[in-house]
């Protein structure tokens, strides 16, 4: 490069500006060293890593490899980063989905807190006695059934039912339509029966007389003449045999009471203004 050209470049005002600007930024950085932004720190604790591992194992029924675990942790960190960046941009404001999710997380925390409670023997016994029906085995039933389709005209259906009622009156077995339903069940539980005939069908059997054909019983599938031969009430499990299950149920109920109480206290701490034209009554 010739000296003439070098002198020409040095004499350019733009070059002077760039040099001065560069010096300004160098001096500023020297006088104002950047401190590390703590909000940019993502900490993934050992407990969190264990939770991530268990989540993977629950889905894939095996432990993650080192590479898979690294990807899982990275994905978790990205979730946290996106959440922080979204909050910084105000994307979470007035978002119904986010508000509901945050409420769910709060309720999960409250449930975890309530699980720490341990009932006394008296509390557990009282809870067991007050909810003893929940610890009773299913009733069992043995019966015959004759199925009648209802996709007939009203007149035709009435005629079929009249004929079967007359057969019963004459001491004969009613006749029905072909179906995939079992013609009889022996020592079947309430659960098994309801799976076959529909929800709460066993309640009809609780009222049915023994060894007599009933009047037509309606289910979601059609009509049924039933002859019940045996009905046994389920035995109640002793508290000592199912203690852990009862404790679990007690804790679940306590968590509901705990959350309801917490919510009431929260509502008392806030003033709720309702801007409506019509009147609204809010229960205490």
N, C-alpha and C positions, 0 to 999 in steps of 0.2 A: 504494500500500500504506500503510495507516494506521500511525502510530507504535506503537499498541497491539499490532497484529499483529506488527510487526517486533520489538518487545521480547519478545513471546511466543516467536517463533522462536529468537531469540538465547539465550533462557533455557533452551531445550530441551537436555537432556543428550546426546541423540543428535547434535545439531549440534556440540556441543563435541567429541565423539569423532571425528566426520568431519574436522573442522578439524585436530585434533591428529594424526590418522593421515596426512592429506595433508602436513602439515609434516614428519612423520617420514620419509616416502618422499622428499620433496624434498631434505632434509638428507642422507639416506643416498646418494642418487644423486650428490650433490655431492661427498661425501667418498669415494665408491667409484665413480669413473668406470669404465664397462664397457670392458674391453679386447676387441678383436676376436678372435673364436675362430678360430685358424688352421686348426682341423680342418674349418671350414666353407668353406675355399678349394678350389675345383676348378680345376686348371690343365690346359688342353687345349693341348698343345704343337703347334708347326708340323709336327713329324714325325707326330704323331697325326692331325692334320687331313689330311695327305697320305694316310695309311692309310685314313681314312674316305672320302676321295675315291675312292681306288682300289677300295675295297669297293663303292661305289655304281656306279662305271664297270663293274666286273666283272659286276654284276647287270643293269644297264640299258644297257650298251654305249654310254654317253655320259657326259659330265661333268655334275655337278649344277649347277643354277642357284644363284644366291646365296641365294634363299629356301630351296631344298632343302638346301643346305649348312648353313644356319643351323639347320634342323630336325634334321639329322643330328648336328650338334655338341651341340644341346640334348638329344637323345636319349641321346647318349654320356654327357653330364654327369648326366642323370637316372639312368642305370645306375650310375654311380659313387656318386651320392647315396643311392640305394636300398641299395646294397651297404654303405655306411658306416652308414646308419641300422639296417639289419638286423643288422650286427655289434654295434652299440651295444645293441640289444635282445637280443643273444645268440641270434638266430635261426639262425646258422650252426653252432651247437654240435651235435655228434652228427648232422650231416646228411651222409648218404652221397654224395649227388649233388654237394654243394659240395666235399667232400674229394676226390672224383675229379677234379672240374674244376680244383681247385688243383694237384693232382698233374700234370694235363695241362699246365697253364701252366708249371710248373717244368720239365717235360720239354721243352717248346717252347723255353724259355730255354736249356737245356743244348744242344739241337740247334743253336740259333743260335750258341752259343759254339763248338761243334765245327766249324761251317761255315767259321770263320775260318782253319782249318788249310789249309795248302797242301802237297801231297805232293812229295817230291823225285822226280827222274826215275826213280831206282832203285825207290823205293816204288811209283810208278805202274806201272812195267814189271812188277814182281813181282805186283801186284794183277791186272793184265791177264792175265798168264800163268796165274795160279791160277784165274781165272774166265773163261777164254777161250771156254768153251761159251756164255756169255751174249752173246757178240759174234759168234756165227756166224749167218749167214742161215738161214732155214728150208730144210729139205730140200724137194725137189720130186719129185712122183710123177705118172706117167701110168698109168692103169689102166681096166679095165672092171669093172663089178660087176653081179651079178644078185641081186635082193632076194627074200628068202623071209619071208613073214609068220609069226609064231610064235603067233598067236591061233587055234591049231588044237588039236584033241585030240592027246595024245601019240602015239597010233597014226597019226593022219593026218599029223602033222609028220614022223614017222620014215619014212613011206612016200614023201612028197615028196622028202626028202633022199636017200633011197636011189635014187629015179628020176634025180635030177640027178647024183649021183655016177656012176651007170651011163652017163649021157650023156657025162660027161667022160671016162670010161674008154674009151668008144667013139670018142673024138675029136671029139665034138660039143659045141656050146655049151650050158651049162645053161639051163633056162627058169625064170623066176621070176614074182613077182606084180607087178601094176601099183603104182607108187608115184610120189611127187613127187621122189624122189631122182634125181640124175643117173645115167644108165646108164654114162657114162664121164667121166673128167676128164683133162685134158692139162696137164702141167707145173704142177700145182696145189701150192701150199705146204702145209705142215703145218697152218698156221692155217686156211686155206680148207677143207681136208678135215675138220678137227675141227669146224668150224662146221656142216658138212653132216651128218656121221655121228656126232658125239659126241666127248667129251673123250678124248684119247690114242688115237684110232683109228689115227693115223699110226704108232703103235708096232707094230701088226700088219703094216703095210706094210714096216716096216724089216726084218721077219723073213721076208716073203713071197718065194718064188722068182720069178725073172723068166720071163715068157712061159709060165706054167703056171697052170691054175686051182687055187686053194687049196681046202682043206677049208672048211666054213662058218665064217665069222668072226662073232662075236657083237658087236652094238652095243646101245645102248639102244633102238634102233628095231626090231631083229629080227636076222635072219641074212643074211650076204652071202657069195656066191662071188666071189672076186676073181682077176683076171688082170692082174698087174703087168707093164707093158711097159718102163717106164723109172723109174729112181730115181737122183737126183743129190744128193750131199751139199752142203749149203750152204757157201759160202765164208766164211772168217773175215775180218772187217774189220781192216785194219791199225790199229795204235794211233794213228798220226799222223792217220788219217782221222776217228777218233771220240774224240779226246783229251778233249774237254770232257765228253762223256757218261761216259767212264771216271772222270774226276775227280769228277763228280757221284756216281757209284756208290761210289767210294772214300770220299767224305765221308759218305755215308749209312752205310756200314759203320763208319766211325770214330765216328760219332755214337752208334751202338748200343753199341760198346765203351766209349765215354766215359760214357754213361748207366749201363751195367751197373757200371762201376768206381765211379762216384759213389754208386750205390745201395748197393754193398757197404760203402763207407766210412761212409755214413750209418748202416747197420745196426750197424756196429761201435761207433758212438758212443752207441747206445741200448741199454738193457736191456729185453728183451722178455719179459714174464711171460705165460705161457700157462696159463690156468686151465681145465684139462680133466680129466675123469675117466679117459679113455682116453689111452694114450701116443701122443705125436706126435714124430716124428723130424724135426728141422730141419736141412737140409743146410748145411754151412759155405759 
